[in-house]
Amino acid sequence: MKKVKFSLACMLLVSFMSGLSGCEGPAGPAGADGVGTQGPKGDKGDKGDTGAANVIYSDWKDASGGWVMSELDGVRKYSFTIAAPALTTEILDKGTVLVYARLSGDNNQVRQLPYHFVGGTQVLYDLSLLSGSVKVWYTSIEPKGVLIPTGGQFRYVLIPGGQAAGRSVAYAALPYGEIRAMFNLPD
């Protein structure tokens, strides 16, 4: 009987101890966030590529005094050449070239070339592209080209063909303001 009493006491003691170890008291307050000094500032990263698609653009070129007259089949044409050293055969073959005019006779609105201006008279602004240059053509649609160009400002935007979106985007259909914003062009 002594053994039974001892076994019963041991079992009660083990049971009581198990109950105590399974109990948890109330949670204490949260500790403060760790406080330390700010780490050193990291190195400045490398300069990124220019623009959204590595576009190349010219400043506005003033054509005042730079027009050259030629005549073909009784029609006078005037041309103004803009040096474009970045205009390569590869861009001509695979990229996009946009040329814009800002004309005082058209309230300084920016127009993409080719552009047919109809005011007191009709004038056609056109362009031709060669590796290394952009040529703007002016033709007055009057007998013998009565009107002579007096100025205007022109700029080109070159979009290489290997860039994201490449030729699939119809850049030519976008207004100048959207092109300017898209490629972050200064005015």
N, CA, C and O atoms as a DFTB+ gen file, in Angstrom:
748 C
 N C O
     1  1       0.804      -1.154       0.000
     2  2       0.000       0.000       0.000
     3  2       0.878       1.262       0.000
     4  3       0.534       2.300      -0.564
     5  1       2.000       1.112       0.648
     6  2       2.914       2.215       0.671
     7  2       3.347       2.578      -0.749
     8  3       3.502       3.755      -1.078
     9  1       3.533       1.595      -1.555
    10  2       3.958       1.844      -2.923
    11  2       2.869       2.545      -3.689
    12  3       3.176       3.422      -4.497
    13  1       1.601       2.206      -3.481
    14  2       0.498       2.811      -4.196
    15  2       0.402       4.281      -3.806
    16  3       0.211       5.138      -4.668
    17  1       0.535       4.585      -2.494
    18  2       0.446       5.964      -2.024
    19  2       1.586       6.783      -2.627
    20  3       1.397       7.921      -3.057
    21  1       2.784       6.169      -2.646
    22  2       3.921       6.876      -3.199
    23  2       3.729       7.120      -4.695
    24  3       4.024       8.216      -5.171
    25  1       3.248       6.142      -5.444
    26  2       3.014       6.285      -6.877
    27  2       1.950       7.313      -7.144
    28  3       2.073       8.120      -8.065
    29  1       0.883       7.289      -6.329
    30  2      -0.200       8.244      -6.498
    31  2       0.311       9.662      -6.230
    32  3      -0.076      10.592      -6.938
    33  1       1.147       9.843      -5.251
    34  2       1.694      11.149      -4.912
    35  2       2.606      11.636      -6.035
    36  3       2.595      12.816      -6.387
    37  1       3.386      10.730      -6.588
    38  2       4.285      11.100      -7.693
    39  2       3.486      11.532      -8.919
    40  3       3.835      12.502      -9.592
    41  1       2.426      10.810      -9.194
    42  2       1.600      11.147     -10.351
    43  2       0.937      12.498     -10.177
    44  3       0.868      13.283     -11.123
    45  1       0.442      12.783      -8.960
    46  2      -0.175      14.079      -8.701
    47  2       0.860      15.200      -8.839
    48  3       0.577      16.258      -9.401
    49  1       2.053      14.948      -8.321
    50  2       3.105      15.956      -8.399
    51  2       3.499      16.240      -9.869
    52  3       3.661      17.396     -10.260
    53  1       3.649      15.175     -10.669
    54  2       3.991      15.337     -12.089
    55  2       2.864      16.057     -12.813
    56  3       3.125      16.940     -13.630
    57  1       1.619      15.698     -12.528
    58  2       0.470      16.328     -13.154
    59  2       0.408      17.809     -12.792
    60  3       0.148      18.647     -13.655
    61  1       0.644      18.134     -11.530
    62  2       0.626      19.514     -11.078
    63  2       1.735      20.323     -11.762
    64  3       1.508      21.460     -12.174
    65  1       2.916      19.747     -11.882
    66  2       4.047      20.432     -12.509
    67  2       3.791      20.645     -14.017
    68  3       4.143      21.687     -14.571
    69  1       3.175      19.645     -14.669
    70  2       2.848      19.782     -16.087
    71  2       1.868      20.913     -16.282
    72  3       2.002      21.691     -17.226
    73  1       0.893      21.017     -15.416
    74  2      -0.094      22.097     -15.516
    75  2       0.549      23.454     -15.353
    76  3       0.182      24.409     -16.038
    77  1       1.508      23.545     -14.448
    78  2       2.186      24.824     -14.223
    79  2       3.041      25.224     -15.425
    80  3       3.095      26.398     -15.789
    81  1       3.698      24.260     -16.030
    82  2       4.570      24.598     -17.149
    83  2       3.771      24.992     -18.389
    84  3       4.303      25.727     -19.221
    85  1       2.522      24.545     -18.563
    86  2       1.695      24.886     -19.715
    87  2       1.039      26.247     -19.571
    88  3       0.523      26.775     -20.556
    89  1       1.040      26.829     -18.394
    90  2       0.383      28.129     -18.181
    91  2       1.332      29.248     -18.560
    92  3       2.540      29.175     -18.336
    93  1       0.759      30.269     -19.133
    94  2       1.545      31.456     -19.443
    95  2       0.899      32.624     -18.734
    96  3      -0.319      32.677     -18.562
    97  1       1.715      33.531     -18.338
    98  2       1.200      34.718     -17.692
    99  2       0.842      35.759     -18.736
   100  3       1.007      35.513     -19.931
   101  1       0.354      36.922     -18.311
   102  2       0.004      37.978     -19.263
   103  2       1.266      38.491     -19.972
   104  3       2.365      38.478     -19.418
   105  1       1.062      38.950     -21.239
   106  2       2.185      39.462     -22.034
   107  2       2.674      40.763     -21.426
   108  3       1.887      41.588     -20.963
   109  1       3.955      40.927     -21.437
   110  2       4.549      42.159     -20.931
   111  2       4.501      43.245     -21.999
   112  3       4.147      42.962     -23.144
   113  1       4.844      44.465     -21.655
   114  2       4.823      45.564     -22.644
   115  2       5.900      45.349     -23.710
   116  3       6.935      44.730     -23.461
   117  1       5.621      45.886     -24.917
   118  2       6.565      45.762     -26.026
   119  2       7.808      46.574     -25.723
   120  3       7.732      47.646     -25.122
   121  1       8.935      46.064     -26.136
   122  2      10.192      46.773     -25.932
   123  2      10.345      47.909     -26.943
   124  3       9.675      47.920     -27.976
   125  1      11.209      48.843     -26.650
   126  2      11.459      49.992     -27.537
   127  2      12.203      49.530     -28.786
   128  3      12.982      48.578     -28.738
   129  1      11.949      50.228     -29.931
   130  2      12.683      49.936     -31.154
   131  2      14.158      50.209     -30.908
   132  3      14.532      51.066     -30.108
   133  1      14.968      49.466     -31.608
   134  2      16.399      49.666     -31.474
   135  2      16.792      51.038     -31.978
   136  3      16.221      51.510     -32.961
   137  1      17.712      51.672     -31.363
   138  2      18.160      53.000     -31.750
   139  2      19.637      52.904     -32.083
   140  3      20.438      52.396     -31.299
   141  1      19.977      53.396     -33.251
   142  2      21.373      53.372     -33.653
   143  2      21.644      54.544     -34.552
   144  3      20.736      55.317     -34.857
   145  1      22.861      54.689     -34.975
   146  2      23.214      55.800     -35.857
   147  2      22.969      55.402     -37.301
   148  3      23.041      54.228     -37.662
   149  1      22.678      56.407     -38.123
   150  2      22.460      56.193     -39.552
   151  2      23.766      55.714     -40.169
   152  3      24.846      56.193     -39.823
   153  1      23.649      54.762     -41.087
   154  2      24.824      54.259     -41.786
   155  2      25.347      55.286     -42.778
   156  3      24.672      56.282     -43.042
   157  1      26.522      55.069     -43.329
   158  2      27.087      56.036     -44.285
   159  2      26.284      56.041     -45.585
   160  3      25.693      55.030     -45.964
   161  1      26.269      57.201     -46.268
   162  2      25.560      57.336     -47.536
   163  2      26.292      56.525     -48.602
   164  3      27.522      56.511     -48.647
   165  1      25.533      55.858     -49.451
   166  2      26.113      55.034     -50.506
   167  2      26.720      55.874     -51.614
   168  3      26.475      57.077     -51.704
   169  1      27.508      55.236     -52.446
   170  2      28.129      55.907     -53.591
   171  2      27.078      56.278     -54.621
   172  3      26.065      55.594     -54.763
   173  1      27.325      57.367     -55.338
   174  2      26.422      57.792     -56.394
   175  2      26.537      56.809     -57.560
   176  3      27.636      56.391     -57.926
   177  1      25.399      56.449     -58.133
   178  2      25.377      55.505     -59.250
   179  2      25.872      56.129     -60.541
   180  3      26.033      57.346     -60.635
   181  1      26.110      55.288     -61.533
   182  2      26.538      55.757     -62.843
   183  2      25.416      56.526     -63.516
   184  3      24.239      56.259     -63.274
   185  1      25.778      57.475     -64.356
   186  2      24.793      58.249     -65.101
   187  2      24.062      57.332     -66.073
   188  3      24.682      56.529     -66.770
   189  1      22.745      57.458     -66.111
   190  2      21.921      56.640     -67.005
   191  2      21.953      57.146     -68.429
   192  3      22.486      58.218     -68.714
   193  1      21.376      56.361     -69.316
   194  2      21.297      56.746     -70.714
   195  2      20.380      57.946     -70.873
   196  3      19.467      58.133     -70.068
   197  1      20.599      58.750     -71.877
   198  2      19.795      59.923     -72.158
   199  2      18.433      59.517     -72.689
   200  3      18.325      58.650     -73.557
   201  1      17.412      60.139     -72.170
   202  2      16.069      59.978     -72.709
   203  2      15.488      58.588     -72.553
   204  3      16.148      57.668     -72.069
   205  1      14.237      58.452     -72.974
   206  2      13.519      57.196     -72.808
   207  2      14.002      56.120     -73.768
   208  3      13.935      54.936     -73.436
   209  1      14.471      56.481     -74.913
   210  2      14.887      55.470     -75.882
   211  2      16.193      55.891     -76.554
   212  3      16.391      55.624     -77.739
   213  1      17.080      56.545     -75.812
   214  2      18.357      57.014     -76.341
   215  2      18.181      57.874     -77.579
   216  3      18.942      57.755     -78.539
   217  1      17.192      58.726     -77.556
   218  2      16.965      59.597     -78.707
   219  2      18.076      60.630     -78.799
   220  3      18.707      60.989     -77.805
   221  1      18.292      61.088     -80.001
   222  2      19.274      62.121     -80.284
   223  2      18.488      63.251     -80.926
   224  3      17.689      63.016     -81.833
   225  1      18.707      64.468     -80.465
   226  2      17.939      65.591     -81.017
   227  2      18.849      66.792     -81.180
   228  3      19.865      66.930     -80.499
   229  1      18.458      67.650     -82.093
   230  2      19.225      68.867     -82.322
   231  2      18.586      70.013     -81.545
   232  3      17.452      69.922     -81.075
   233  1      19.343      71.075     -81.430
   234  2      18.765      72.338     -80.967
   235  2      17.916      72.865     -82.116
   236  3      17.979      72.347     -83.231
   237  1      17.126      73.891     -81.843
   238  2      16.400      74.557     -82.919
   239  2      17.424      75.317     -83.758
   240  3      18.201      76.111     -83.227
   241  1      17.424      75.076     -85.058
   242  2      18.352      75.733     -85.987
   243  2      17.609      76.817     -86.739
   244  3      16.571      76.557     -87.349
   245  1      18.132      78.026     -86.701
   246  2      17.492      79.172     -87.361
   247  2      17.948      79.227     -88.818
   248  3      19.144      79.269     -89.106
   249  1      16.984      79.225     -89.720
   250  2      17.289      79.198     -91.150
   251  2      17.454      80.585     -91.758
   252  3      17.706      80.687     -92.958
   253  1      17.324      81.638     -90.991
   254  2      17.477      82.989     -91.545
   255  2      18.816      83.125     -92.253
   256  3      19.872      82.877     -91.670
   257  1      18.757      83.520     -93.508
   258  2      19.979      83.734     -94.278
   259  2      20.659      82.452     -94.743
   260  3      21.715      82.519     -95.373
   261  1      20.094      81.304     -94.455
   262  2      20.745      80.059     -94.830
   263  2      20.073      79.314     -95.969
   264  3      20.493      78.212     -96.320
   265  1      19.032      79.902     -96.552
   266  2      18.320      79.227     -97.643
   267  2      19.115      79.331     -98.942
   268  3      19.673      80.382     -99.259
   269  1      19.159      78.246     -99.679
   270  2      19.854      78.194    -100.960
   271  2      18.814      77.897    -102.041
   272  3      18.046      76.942    -101.925
   273  1      18.794      78.728    -103.100
   274  2      17.799      78.573    -104.165
   275  2      18.307      77.643    -105.259
   276  3      19.483      77.661    -105.626
   277  1      17.376      76.822    -105.773
   278  2      17.656      75.999    -106.957
   279  2      16.386      75.995    -107.792
   280  3      15.299      76.265    -107.280
   281  1      16.522      75.689    -109.074
   282  2      15.346      75.683    -109.949
   283  2      15.348      74.399    -110.761
   284  3      16.371      73.988    -111.307
   285  1      14.181      73.776    -110.826
   286  2      14.037      72.546    -111.594
   287  2      12.700      72.600    -112.308
   288  3      11.659      72.761    -111.670
   289  1      12.721      72.468    -113.619
   290  2      11.506      72.504    -114.441
   291  2      10.662      73.747    -114.176
   292  3       9.435      73.673    -114.108
   293  1      11.320      74.865    -114.031
   294  2      10.615      76.131    -113.848
   295  2      10.074      76.355    -112.442
   296  3       9.369      77.334    -112.197
   297  1      10.389      75.478    -111.540
   298  2       9.926      75.639    -110.151
   299  2      11.125      75.961    -109.273
   300  3      12.119      75.234    -109.251
   301  1      11.005      77.074    -108.547
   302  2      12.064      77.452    -107.615
   303  2      11.843      76.743    -106.288
   304  3      10.742      76.701    -105.740
   305  1      12.935      76.193    -105.805
   306  2      12.927      75.559    -104.490
   307  2      14.066      76.150    -103.679
   308  3      15.081      76.582    -104.225
   309  1      13.883      76.162    -102.402
   310  2      14.917      76.632    -101.494
   311  2      15.194      75.525    -100.496
   312  3      14.283      74.832    -100.042
   313  1      16.460      75.372    -100.165
   314  2      16.814      74.337     -99.197
   315  2      17.667      74.919     -98.080
   316  3      18.391      75.898     -98.261
   317  1      17.557      74.288     -96.932
   318  2      18.329      74.648     -95.749
   319  2      18.860      73.338     -95.174
   320  3      18.081      72.438     -94.859
   321  1      20.181      73.226     -95.036
   322  2      20.791      71.972     -94.579
   323  2      21.202      72.081     -93.120
   324  3      21.818      73.059     -92.697
   325  1      20.844      71.044     -92.361
   326  2      21.214      70.945     -90.951
   327  2      22.191      69.778     -90.815
   328  3      21.874      68.649     -91.189
   329  1      23.360      70.052     -90.286
   330  2      24.317      68.978     -90.029
   331  2      23.736      68.059     -88.952
   332  3      23.250      68.522     -87.921
   333  1      23.795      66.765     -89.207
   334  2      23.275      65.768     -88.269
   335  2      24.267      64.611     -88.196
   336  3      24.007      63.540     -88.744
   337  1      25.409      64.815     -87.522
   338  2      26.451      63.795     -87.516
   339  2      25.992      62.447     -86.953
   340  3      26.552      61.410     -87.308
   341  1      24.997      62.449     -86.093
   342  2      24.511      61.189     -85.506
   343  2      23.534      60.448     -86.417
   344  3      23.149      59.318     -86.117
   345  1      23.130      61.071     -87.524
   346  2      22.216      60.421     -88.461
   347  2      23.015      59.443     -89.321
   348  3      23.642      59.822     -90.311
   349  1      22.974      58.193     -88.919
   350  2      23.756      57.150     -89.581
   351  2      22.885      56.356     -90.540
   352  3      21.660      56.470     -90.534
   353  1      23.541      55.552     -91.362
   354  2      22.817      54.652     -92.267
   355  2      21.944      53.692     -91.472
   356  3      20.833      53.364     -91.890
   357  1      22.446      53.242     -90.325
   358  2      21.667      52.321     -89.494
   359  2      20.369      52.971     -88.998
   360  3      19.316      52.333     -89.005
   361  1      20.440      54.227     -88.572
   362  2      19.215      54.921     -88.143
   363  2      18.293      55.133     -89.334
   364  3      17.077      54.980     -89.210
   365  1      18.860      55.485     -90.496
   366  2      18.027      55.650     -91.690
   367  2      17.329      54.342     -92.060
   368  3      16.172      54.350     -92.481
   369  1      18.031      53.223     -91.904
   370  2      17.470      51.918     -92.282
   371  2      16.522      51.342     -91.231
   372  3      15.507      50.741     -91.581
   373  1      16.839      51.517     -89.954
   374  2      16.094      50.818     -88.900
   375  2      15.409      51.730     -87.895
   376  3      14.563      51.271     -87.127
   377  1      15.751      52.986     -87.885
   378  2      15.222      53.894     -86.872
   379  2      14.123      54.793     -87.401
   380  3      13.524      54.541     -88.446
   381  1      13.882      55.845     -86.647
   382  2      12.865      56.835     -87.009
   383  2      13.503      58.217     -86.952
   384  3      14.231      58.533     -86.011
   385  1      13.229      59.033     -87.955
   386  2      13.723      60.408     -87.992
   387  2      12.509      61.322     -88.090
   388  3      11.694      61.202     -89.004
   389  1      12.404      62.234     -87.134
   390  2      11.326      63.225     -87.137
   391  2      11.956      64.603     -87.306
   392  3      12.980      64.896     -86.688
   393  1      11.358      65.440     -88.128
   394  2      11.861      66.796     -88.337
   395  2      10.693      67.746     -88.110
   396  3       9.589      67.531     -88.611
   397  1      10.961      68.807     -87.339
   398  2       9.918      69.760     -86.960
   399  2      10.300      71.167     -87.400
   400  3      11.476      71.521     -87.480
   401  1       9.262      71.961     -87.685
   402  2       9.441      73.364     -88.051
   403  2       8.677      74.228     -87.057
   404  3       7.585      73.868     -86.615
   405  1       9.257      75.362     -86.714
   406  2       8.573      76.383     -85.916
   407  2       8.663      77.657     -86.753
   408  3       9.726      78.260     -86.900
   409  1       7.500      78.048     -87.301
   410  2       7.462      79.133     -88.285
   411  2       6.727      80.350     -87.723
   412  3       5.615      80.237     -87.209
   413  1       7.373      81.516     -87.832
   414  2       6.743      82.739     -87.313
   415  2       5.471      83.061     -88.094
   416  3       4.519      83.589     -87.518
   417  1       5.433      82.753     -89.397
   418  2       4.243      83.005     -90.208
   419  2       3.080      82.087     -89.871
   420  3       1.981      82.253     -90.399
   421  1       3.318      81.120     -88.992
   422  2       2.295      80.164     -88.569
   423  2       2.132      80.238     -87.043
   424  3       1.902      79.228     -86.377
   425  1       2.258      81.460     -86.511
   426  2       2.102      81.722     -85.071
   427  2       3.049      80.891     -84.215
   428  3       2.709      80.544     -83.084
   429  1       4.223      80.566     -84.730
   430  2       5.244      79.800     -84.022
   431  2       4.776      78.430     -83.537
   432  3       5.326      77.873     -82.586
   433  1       3.763      77.901     -84.197
   434  2       3.331      76.546     -83.862
   435  2       4.384      75.574     -84.384
   436  3       5.025      75.827     -85.404
   437  1       4.555      74.473     -83.683
   438  2       5.515      73.461     -84.105
   439  2       4.777      72.449     -84.963
   440  3       3.771      71.874     -84.547
   441  1       5.294      72.241     -86.171
   442  2       4.679      71.323     -87.141
   443  2       5.707      70.286     -87.565
   444  3       6.894      70.582     -87.702
   445  1       5.229      69.070     -87.768
   446  2       6.118      68.029     -88.284
   447  2       6.183      68.127     -89.801
   448  3       5.174      68.374     -90.461
   449  1       7.383      67.931     -90.349
   450  2       7.549      67.933     -91.796
   451  2       7.313      66.536     -92.344
   452  3       7.611      65.557     -91.659
   453  1       6.790      66.412     -93.555
   454  2       6.399      67.483     -94.469
   455  2       5.155      68.211     -93.962
   456  3       4.306      67.639     -93.279
   457  1       5.079      69.488     -94.318
   458  2       3.984      70.336     -93.879
   459  2       3.563      71.248     -95.023
   460  3       4.394      71.907     -95.647
   461  1       2.279      71.276     -95.284
   462  2       1.695      72.107     -96.343
   463  2       1.006      73.284     -95.666
   464  3      -0.045      73.123     -95.046
   465  1       1.595      74.456     -95.785
   466  2       1.063      75.664     -95.154
   467  2       0.154      76.385     -96.136
   468  3       0.560      76.712     -97.251
   469  1      -1.087      76.629     -95.708
   470  2      -2.032      77.363     -96.537
   471  2      -2.423      78.617     -95.764
   472  3      -3.128      78.553     -94.757
   473  1      -1.956      79.740     -96.251
   474  2      -2.294      81.028     -95.653
   475  2      -2.728      81.938     -96.786
   476  3      -3.624      81.594     -97.557
   477  1      -2.088      83.110     -96.888
   478  2      -2.344      83.986     -98.020
   479  2      -1.885      83.328     -99.310
   480  3      -2.355      83.664    -100.396
   481  1      -0.978      82.407     -99.177
   482  2      -0.483      81.615    -100.301
   483  2      -0.212      80.206     -99.789
   484  3      -0.316      79.950     -98.589
   485  1       0.132      79.301    -100.682
   486  2       0.436      77.931    -100.266
   487  2       1.938      77.695    -100.334
   488  3       2.607      78.079    -101.293
   489  1       2.441      77.062     -99.303
   490  2       3.863      76.757     -99.227
   491  2       4.006      75.319     -98.749
   492  3       3.271      74.873     -97.868
   493  1       4.947      74.605     -99.330
   494  2       5.224      73.236     -98.925
   495  2       6.610      73.178     -98.282
   496  3       7.600      73.599     -98.881
   497  1       6.668      72.658     -97.072
   498  2       7.939      72.372     -96.409
   499  2       8.109      70.856     -96.449
   500  3       7.249      70.116     -95.972
   501  1       9.208      70.406     -97.013
   502  2       9.467      68.979     -97.148
   503  2      10.877      68.714     -96.623
   504  3      11.550      69.637     -96.163
   505  1      11.324      67.469     -96.688
   506  2      12.646      67.149     -96.195
   507  2      13.249      66.008     -96.988
   508  3      12.545      65.220     -97.620
   509  1      14.563      65.938     -96.940
   510  2      15.276      64.776     -97.457
   511  2      16.373      64.454     -96.441
   512  3      16.946      65.344     -95.812
   513  1      16.644      63.166     -96.304
   514  2      17.584      62.699     -95.291
   515  2      18.751      61.994     -95.952
   516  3      18.571      61.155     -96.834
   517  1      19.930      62.339     -95.521
   518  2      21.148      61.665     -95.951
   519  2      21.944      61.352     -94.699
   520  3      21.790      62.028     -93.682
   521  1      22.769      60.364     -94.758
   522  2      23.638      60.072     -93.626
   523  2      24.441      61.337     -93.310
   524  3      25.192      61.829     -94.153
   525  1      24.282      61.852     -92.108
   526  2      25.022      63.041     -91.687
   527  2      24.321      64.364     -91.869
   528  3      24.832      65.383     -91.403
   529  1      23.154      64.403     -92.536
   530  2      22.481      65.699     -92.716
   531  2      20.981      65.551     -92.954
   532  3      20.484      64.532     -93.433
   533  1      20.297      66.625     -92.590
   534  2      18.859      66.756     -92.844
   535  2      18.707      67.994     -93.718
   536  3      19.213      69.065     -93.385
   537  1      18.016      67.841     -94.825
   538  2      17.785      68.987     -95.710
   539  2      16.291      69.310     -95.693
   540  3      15.446      68.453     -95.952
   541  1      15.993      70.573     -95.379
   542  2      14.618      71.064     -95.383
   543  2      14.403      71.784     -96.708
   544  3      15.210      72.620     -97.114
   545  1      13.304      71.446     -97.373
   546  2      12.963      72.053     -98.661
   547  2      11.745      72.959     -98.496
   548  3      10.792      72.628     -97.791
   549  1      11.806      74.108     -99.165
   550  2      10.707      75.070     -99.155
   551  2      10.315      75.308    -100.602
   552  3      11.154      75.649    -101.435
   553  1       9.025      75.125    -100.895
   554  2       8.529      75.398    -102.241
   555  2       7.275      76.239    -102.124
   556  3       6.306      75.840    -101.477
   557  1       7.294      77.413    -102.755
   558  2       6.108      78.256    -102.817
   559  2       5.277      77.762    -103.994
   560  3       5.768      77.648    -105.117
   561  1       4.021      77.473    -103.717
   562  2       3.166      76.950    -104.787
   563  2       2.498      78.139    -105.481
   564  3       1.279      78.308    -105.456
   565  1       3.328      78.926    -106.081
   566  2       2.938      80.100    -106.852
   567  2       3.809      80.057    -108.107
   568  3       4.835      79.376    -108.110
   569  1       3.441      80.742    -109.139
   570  2       4.287      80.734    -110.339
   571  2       5.713      81.190    -110.019
   572  3       5.923      82.238    -109.409
   573  1       6.663      80.399    -110.434
   574  2       8.093      80.692    -110.283
   575  2       8.522      80.893    -108.834
   576  3       9.570      81.488    -108.584
   577  1       7.744      80.415    -107.884
   578  2       8.160      80.524    -106.483
   579  2       8.319      81.953    -106.050
   580  3       9.390      82.362    -105.601
   581  1       7.249      82.721    -106.184
   582  2       7.283      84.143    -105.883
   583  2       7.742      84.408    -104.443
   584  3       8.518      85.333    -104.204
   585  1       7.279      83.622    -103.508
   586  2       7.653      83.850    -102.111
   587  2       9.009      83.233    -101.805
   588  3       9.296      82.093    -102.172
   589  1       9.816      84.003    -101.137
   590  2      11.145      83.542    -100.752
   591  2      11.128      83.332     -99.241
   592  3      10.643      84.197     -98.511
   593  1      11.646      82.203     -98.754
   594  2      11.640      81.981     -97.310
   595  2      12.548      82.977     -96.605
   596  3      13.635      83.293     -97.090
   597  1      12.104      83.457     -95.485
   598  2      12.887      84.442     -94.750
   599  2      13.429      83.903     -93.437
   600  3      14.279      84.543     -92.818
   601  1      12.974      82.785     -93.014
   602  2      13.462      82.270     -91.732
   603  2      12.830      80.943     -91.398
   604  3      12.608      80.098     -92.265
   605  1      12.551      80.783     -90.143
   606  2      12.009      79.538     -89.622
   607  2      13.062      78.846     -88.778
   608  3      14.263      79.044     -88.964
   609  1      12.594      78.040     -87.859
   610  2      13.486      77.242     -87.027
   611  2      13.127      75.777     -87.221
   612  3      11.958      75.417     -87.359
   613  1      14.159      74.941     -87.228
   614  2      13.968      73.528     -87.500
   615  2      14.789      72.705     -86.523
   616  3      15.850      73.130     -86.066
   617  1      14.278      71.513     -86.209
   618  2      15.008      70.578     -85.354
   619  2      14.696      69.163     -85.788
   620  3      13.634      68.896     -86.350
   621  1      15.618      68.260     -85.529
   622  2      15.379      66.849     -85.826
   623  2      15.430      66.037     -84.532
   624  3      16.047      66.442     -83.547
   625  1      14.766      64.883     -84.563
   626  2      14.782      63.915     -83.473
   627  2      15.076      62.563     -84.107
   628  3      14.342      62.108     -84.985
   629  1      16.157      61.920     -83.657
   630  2      16.562      60.614     -84.181
   631  2      16.260      59.554     -83.132
   632  3      16.686      59.673     -81.984
   633  1      15.525      58.517     -83.523
   634  2      15.168      57.433     -82.610
   635  2      15.768      56.151     -83.181
   636  3      15.267      55.618     -84.171
   637  1      16.844      55.652     -82.559
   638  2      17.464      54.419     -83.070
   639  2      16.466      53.269     -83.090
   640  3      15.582      53.196     -82.236
   641  1      16.604      52.376     -84.055
   642  2      15.649      51.287     -84.238
   643  2      15.780      50.146     -83.269
   644  3      14.824      49.385     -83.121
   645  1      16.909      49.972     -82.592
   646  2      17.090      48.846     -81.695
   647  2      16.546      49.086     -80.302
   648  3      16.796      48.274     -79.412
   649  1      15.815      50.159     -80.074
   650  2      15.336      50.510     -78.743
   651  2      14.008      49.847     -78.452
   652  3      13.319      49.370     -79.353
   653  1      13.658      49.826     -77.164
   654  2      12.360      49.289     -76.754
   655  2      11.270      50.013     -77.507
   656  3      11.336      51.231     -77.669
   657  1      10.297      49.308     -77.959
   658  2       9.160      49.804     -78.738
   659  2       9.554      50.069     -80.181
   660  3       8.728      49.923     -81.082
   661  1      10.812      50.460     -80.418
   662  2      11.350      50.608     -81.771
   663  2      10.379      51.187     -82.775
   664  3       9.689      52.166     -82.491
   665  1      10.325      50.583     -83.952
   666  2       9.520      51.111     -85.043
   667  2       8.044      50.787     -84.890
   668  3       7.229      51.264     -85.679
   669  1       7.674      49.975     -83.876
   670  2       6.262      49.616     -83.734
   671  2       5.421      50.801     -83.268
   672  3       4.208      50.811     -83.481
   673  1       6.036      51.793     -82.643
   674  2       5.300      52.981     -82.207
   675  2       5.198      53.934     -83.394
   676  3       6.191      54.191     -84.075
   677  1       4.020      54.446     -83.635
   678  2       3.813      55.381     -84.752
   679  2       4.166      56.794     -84.286
   680  3       3.284      57.632     -84.098
   681  1       5.466      57.051     -84.102
   682  2       5.915      58.353     -83.608
   683  2       5.443      59.484     -84.504
   684  3       5.092      60.558     -84.016
   685  1       5.431      59.253     -85.802
   686  2       5.050      60.306     -86.742
   687  2       3.616      60.767     -86.532
   688  3       3.267      61.890     -86.898
   689  1       2.785      59.918     -85.948
   690  2       1.388      60.284     -85.729
   691  2       1.196      61.075     -84.432
   692  3       0.122      61.632     -84.204
   693  1       2.222      61.130     -83.585
   694  2       2.081      61.809     -82.303
   695  2       2.341      63.307     -82.446
   696  3       3.231      63.711     -83.194
   697  1       1.581      64.123     -81.743
   698  2       1.851      65.564     -81.756
   699  2       3.208      65.860     -81.106
   700  3       3.703      65.084     -80.289
   701  1       3.790      66.984     -81.483
   702  2       5.105      67.360     -80.978
   703  2       5.140      67.384     -79.453
   704  3       6.123      66.944     -78.856
   705  1       4.099      67.883     -78.819
   706  2       4.062      67.952     -77.351
   707  2       4.221      66.579     -76.713
   708  3       4.888      66.449     -75.687
   709  1       3.620      65.555     -77.307
   710  2       3.755      64.197     -76.769
   711  2       5.157      63.657     -76.997
   712  3       5.718      63.002     -76.118
   713  1       5.728      63.920     -78.159
   714  2       7.103      63.492     -78.436
   715  2       8.053      64.183     -77.458
   716  3       8.960      63.560     -76.906
   717  1       7.830      65.458     -77.260
   718  2       8.673      66.239     -76.349
   719  2       8.625      65.671     -74.939
   720  3       9.660      65.526     -74.288
   721  1       7.411      65.347     -74.461
   722  2       7.263      64.782     -73.113
   723  2       7.830      63.360     -73.043
   724  3       8.504      63.002     -72.078
   725  1       7.552      62.560     -74.067
   726  2       7.978      61.158     -74.084
   727  2       9.505      61.040     -73.986
   728  3      10.020      60.171     -73.283
   729  1      10.221      61.915     -74.694
   730  2      11.674      61.831     -74.735
   731  2      12.366      62.930     -73.933
   732  3      13.582      63.102     -74.020
   733  1      11.582      63.671     -73.152
   734  2      12.117      64.696     -72.270
   735  2      13.002      65.686     -73.042
   736  3      14.125      65.974     -72.627
   737  1      12.492      66.201     -74.158
   738  2      13.240      67.127     -74.995
   739  2      13.152      68.543     -74.426
   740  3      12.057      68.998     -74.099
   741  1      14.265      69.241     -74.302
   742  2      14.176      70.649     -73.913
   743  2      13.647      71.463     -75.094
   744  3      13.818      71.069     -76.248
   745  1      13.023      72.569     -74.814
   746  2      12.493      73.377     -75.913
   747  2      13.354      74.544     -76.232
   748  3      13.036      75.317     -77.136
